[in-house]
Amino acid sequence: MEESIIIQHKTEYLDHTCYEVAITDARETSVHEVRIDDADYVRLGGRYKTKDDFLLRVMYFILQREDHRDMHLNFNISEIAIYFPDFEDVIQNVIAPKEARR
């Protein structure tokens, strides 16, 4: 099943950005609050043009591994490796899908 990922809102703070992300499939929409600390973006997402691009790639990474209805509704990207140990290696090395590039 193909999902649509839409950044509905973002708020930038001094050292992090908070996003409200909607993921929709044929049946329903889930909304997630995602935090990206600037230090994590520099460490993990430096090859992406923007933090938004990085966020989209992170969401695609998770969706390849679980249904959006099973995702936490509120999380910091620094927590993803707890559930998916390959996260940091994959997110730094895999070419971003076309949808995550702008």
trRosetta pair geometry for C-beta under 8 A, 3 or more apart (Angstrom, degrees):
i j d omega theta_ij theta_ji phi_ij phi_ji
1 25 5.1 44 147 -160 122 130
1 26 6.2 -109 -154 10 114 106
2 25 7.1 154 84 -130 38 83
3 23 5.2 1 180 -174 128 96
3 24 6.5 146 -159 72 73 38
3 25 4.9 -49 -98 -76 76 87
3 63 5.7 -123 39 -146 143 146
3 68 5.9 123 -122 -27 152 136
4 23 7.1 159 77 -154 50 47
4 24 4.6 -16 56 60 101 95
4 25 7.6 171 13 -78 74 39
5 21 6.4 -10 -166 -175 90 109
5 22 7.5 157 -154 83 42 52
5 23 5.5 -10 -101 -103 71 78
5 56 6.0 142 104 -134 140 82
5 59 5.1 125 -132 115 150 147
5 60 7.3 -101 -14 -60 153 75
5 63 7.8 -122 -62 -32 122 148
5 99 7.7 106 40 144 110 128
6 21 7.1 156 80 -158 44 60
6 22 4.8 -13 61 60 98 99
6 23 7.9 -179 23 -77 69 35
6 24 7.4 14 5 2 110 109
7 10 6.1 -3 174 -42 119 108
7 19 5.8 -65 -140 -159 98 117
7 20 7.5 107 -167 74 57 55
7 21 5.8 -34 -104 -103 56 77
7 52 6.1 -69 -32 -142 165 103
7 55 6.9 76 -88 100 122 141
7 56 7.7 -78 -42 -68 110 91
8 20 4.6 -59 67 102 105 101
8 21 6.8 176 9 -102 87 20
8 22 5.2 72 -40 -14 120 106
8 31 7.2 -24 12 -135 148 108
9 19 7.1 155 86 -158 55 49
9 20 4.2 23 50 36 96 116
10 17 5.9 5 -175 178 108 109
10 18 6.9 164 -153 86 58 49
10 19 4.8 -16 -103 -103 88 72
10 20 7.4 -147 -69 20 46 69
10 52 7.4 -92 -51 -89 161 96
11 17 7.0 165 83 -158 45 62
11 18 4.9 -5 56 58 96 98
12 17 5.0 -23 -106 -107 67 91
13 16 5.2 5 59 61 111 70
13 17 6.9 -174 22 -85 74 38
13 18 7.2 48 -11 -7 111 95
15 37 6.4 -2 142 -155 87 81
15 38 5.1 -106 -167 13 55 117
15 39 7.5 7 -178 -17 100 90
16 35 5.7 12 169 -174 132 97
16 36 6.3 168 -160 87 81 45
16 37 4.5 -44 -99 -108 105 51
16 38 6.0 -119 -79 -20 46 75
17 35 7.3 161 83 -153 44 54
17 36 5.2 -7 57 59 92 95
17 38 7.7 96 -12 -67 85 73
17 41 8.0 48 19 -48 113 142
17 51 5.7 90 33 143 155 155
18 33 6.5 -8 -172 -172 102 92
18 34 7.3 155 -157 81 53 43
18 35 5.2 -22 -102 -99 74 76
19 33 7.2 158 82 -156 52 45
19 34 4.7 -16 61 62 103 92
19 35 7.7 -175 20 -78 74 30
19 36 7.3 34 -8 -2 111 102
19 55 5.8 83 -19 -146 168 155
20 31 6.3 0 -176 -176 92 105
20 32 7.5 159 -155 80 47 42
20 33 6.0 -21 -100 -99 67 67
21 31 7.1 157 80 -156 43 56
21 32 4.9 -23 64 63 96 92
21 33 7.9 168 19 -87 79 18
21 34 5.7 12 1 4 124 121
21 55 7.1 -159 -78 161 136 121
21 59 6.3 -146 170 -91 155 143
22 29 5.5 -5 -172 -172 104 115
22 30 7.3 160 -152 81 55 39
22 31 5.2 -24 -97 -100 73 78
22 32 7.9 170 -84 19 26 72
23 29 6.8 156 80 -154 42 62
23 30 5.3 -12 58 58 95 88
23 31 7.9 179 19 -84 68 31
23 32 6.9 24 -4 -1 108 114
23 59 7.0 -168 -82 -174 120 125
23 63 7.3 -174 -146 -86 142 124
23 68 4.1 -142 109 -145 143 154
23 71 7.7 69 28 30 152 145
24 28 7.3 -130 -139 121 65 30
24 29 4.3 -21 -96 -98 86 88
25 28 6.8 11 53 49 84 52
25 68 6.9 169 -23 31 112 126
28 69 7.2 60 76 -81 124 114
30 68 4.9 -179 38 140 131 104
30 69 5.8 -179 -55 -93 141 53
30 71 6.9 136 118 53 149 107
30 73 7.4 -119 176 -106 104 84
31 73 7.3 39 89 -152 61 94
32 68 7.9 -115 -34 -166 126 95
32 71 6.1 -33 -90 117 140 126
32 72 7.3 89 -138 96 110 59
32 73 5.6 -144 -115 -153 65 42
32 74 7.0 -176 -164 -73 66 36
32 75 7.3 -25 -175 23 111 91
33 73 6.7 39 19 145 84 68
33 74 4.3 3 61 -114 108 81
33 75 7.7 139 86 19 67 45
34 55 6.4 130 104 -145 141 111
34 58 7.6 149 -173 100 147 136
34 59 7.7 -92 -59 -72 165 99
34 74 7.9 -160 -70 -146 39 41
34 75 6.2 -8 -115 69 68 73
34 76 7.6 129 -166 -109 56 26
34 77 6.7 52 -177 -52 101 87
35 75 7.3 -138 27 114 84 36
35 76 4.4 -34 70 -106 108 76
35 77 7.1 -138 86 -3 56 74
36 40 6.0 -131 -165 78 70 117
36 41 5.4 70 159 -60 115 103
36 45 7.6 -2 -163 1 133 152
36 51 5.9 166 92 -166 151 113
36 54 7.0 107 -136 102 156 123
36 55 6.3 -104 -41 -80 141 97
36 76 7.7 153 -81 -158 29 68
36 77 5.3 22 -102 6 74 128
37 40 4.5 88 63 6 88 104
37 41 7.1 -155 92 -7 45 84
37 76 6.9 28 -22 -166 99 116
37 77 7.7 -140 17 48 75 95
37 78 6.5 9 17 -35 121 122
38 41 5.5 -53 -149 35 35 114
38 42 6.4 35 154 -18 67 103
39 42 5.8 -52 -148 36 32 110
39 43 6.2 24 155 -13 65 112
40 43 5.7 -59 -140 45 31 108
40 44 5.5 -12 174 18 71 116
40 45 7.3 49 130 2 69 105
40 76 7.9 152 -14 165 163 95
40 77 5.7 154 142 81 150 110
40 78 5.3 -120 -89 -68 142 92
41 44 6.8 -69 -120 56 18 81
41 45 4.5 -49 -152 52 60 121
41 46 7.3 114 147 -62 61 58
41 51 5.5 -33 -127 -109 142 97
41 54 6.1 127 -134 82 88 170
42 45 7.5 -5 -28 55 12 76
42 46 5.7 39 -163 -72 41 103
43 46 7.3 162 47 -26 4 107
44 54 7.5 112 106 -161 90 126
44 77 7.4 -149 69 132 153 128
44 88 6.1 -99 -113 -134 112 79
44 91 5.6 18 179 106 108 127
44 92 6.0 -103 -151 -69 62 94
45 48 4.9 -41 -177 26 88 118
45 51 6.8 79 120 -118 151 57
45 53 8.0 147 -172 87 113 83
45 54 3.4 23 -148 -126 137 143
45 57 7.8 156 -122 55 100 127
45 91 7.3 -46 -80 153 71 115
47 92 7.2 111 9 -153 127 58
48 51 7.6 109 99 -91 122 21
48 53 4.2 -174 179 98 113 112
48 54 4.1 170 58 -66 157 81
48 57 6.5 -139 -92 4 139 139
48 96 6.7 88 -104 -55 98 148
48 100 7.8 -67 -130 149 120 110
49 53 5.1 75 48 4 84 155
49 101 7.6 86 4 -143 123 71
49 102 6.9 -120 63 52 142 89
50 53 4.8 106 55 3 76 98
50 54 7.1 -134 101 -1 46 87
50 102 7.5 -19 24 40 123 125
51 54 5.4 -52 -150 38 37 117
51 55 6.3 44 151 -23 67 102
52 55 5.6 -51 -149 33 31 114
52 56 6.6 32 153 -19 64 103
52 102 7.6 8 98 -5 117 141
53 56 5.8 -53 -152 34 32 111
53 57 6.6 30 152 -17 64 105
53 96 6.8 13 170 -160 101 168
53 100 5.7 96 -165 163 72 81
53 101 6.5 37 -139 -109 120 38
53 102 6.2 -126 -83 8 105 98
54 57 5.8 -57 -152 36 32 110
54 58 6.4 35 150 -21 66 105
55 58 5.5 -54 -149 34 33 114
55 59 6.4 31 154 -18 66 104
55 77 7.9 -121 -111 -67 68 136
56 59 5.7 -55 -149 36 32 110
56 60 6.5 31 153 -17 65 104
56 96 7.8 69 93 -166 100 122
56 99 6.9 -140 165 121 129 84
56 100 4.1 173 107 -126 113 83
57 60 5.7 -53 -148 37 33 111
57 61 6.4 43 150 -26 64 102
57 91 6.5 122 127 -143 115 87
57 96 4.7 -76 -95 -124 124 104
57 97 7.2 160 -114 24 76 81
57 100 4.3 82 -68 -162 76 158
58 61 5.5 -50 -153 29 32 117
58 62 6.7 28 153 -15 64 103
58 77 5.6 -56 -145 -123 155 123
58 80 7.0 -134 -162 -58 106 163
58 91 6.5 22 -93 -122 72 132
59 62 5.8 -53 -151 36 34 109
59 63 6.2 31 153 -17 67 109
60 63 5.6 -57 -142 41 33 111
60 64 6.5 41 156 -27 65 101
60 97 5.6 -140 -179 20 168 131
60 99 7.1 140 -78 74 138 116
60 100 6.0 -94 -3 -57 140 124
61 64 6.0 -56 -159 26 27 112
61 65 7.2 3 152 -2 59 112
61 80 7.7 56 103 179 128 147
61 84 7.5 162 148 108 107 162
61 87 6.6 95 152 -133 143 80
61 90 6.3 134 -133 111 122 127
61 91 6.0 -34 -71 -82 159 94
62 65 6.0 -79 -161 45 35 102
62 66 6.3 -45 171 45 76 93
62 71 6.0 65 153 -107 136 122
62 80 7.0 -103 -79 -135 105 120
62 84 7.5 -149 -105 -13 66 151
63 66 7.3 -89 -122 66 27 52
63 67 7.9 37 -141 -129 67 21
63 68 6.2 -5 -106 -63 96 89
65 84 6.0 60 127 -99 178 133
66 70 4.7 -101 167 80 117 125
66 71 6.3 145 99 -66 118 74
67 70 4.8 86 65 5 83 104
67 71 7.7 -133 100 -22 47 82
68 71 5.3 -32 -153 5 47 121
71 75 7.9 -106 171 5 90 135
72 75 4.4 88 87 -46 132 119
72 79 8.0 -24 35 104 159 138
75 79 5.3 -116 -169 60 103 132
75 80 7.3 100 145 -64 134 75
76 79 5.1 98 66 -7 78 103
77 80 5.6 -20 -165 -11 56 118
78 81 7.6 -44 179 18 43 103
79 82 5.4 -37 -174 14 64 121
79 83 7.5 39 143 -3 79 101
80 83 6.3 -71 -165 45 43 97
80 84 5.8 -27 162 43 83 104
80 87 4.6 150 119 -136 108 165
81 84 6.5 -79 -119 75 32 63
81 85 6.1 57 -171 -122 75 36
81 87 4.5 -128 -85 47 68 123
81 88 5.5 5 -88 -26 129 99
84 87 4.5 97 96 -52 102 100
86 89 5.4 -66 -166 51 66 110
86 90 5.2 61 140 -25 94 112
87 90 6.1 -69 -144 41 22 105
87 91 5.8 11 169 -14 66 115
88 91 6.1 -56 -134 39 25 105
88 92 6.2 16 166 -11 61 114
89 92 6.3 -72 -152 41 23 104
89 93 6.0 -15 168 8 63 124
90 93 6.4 -83 -139 49 22 92
90 94 5.2 3 -175 -11 70 123
91 94 7.1 -36 -99 34 18 99
96 100 4.2 -110 175 83 113 124
96 101 5.7 133 100 -53 121 88
97 100 5.1 89 60 5 75 102
97 101 7.7 -149 98 -7 41 88
98 101 6.0 -63 -156 32 37 108
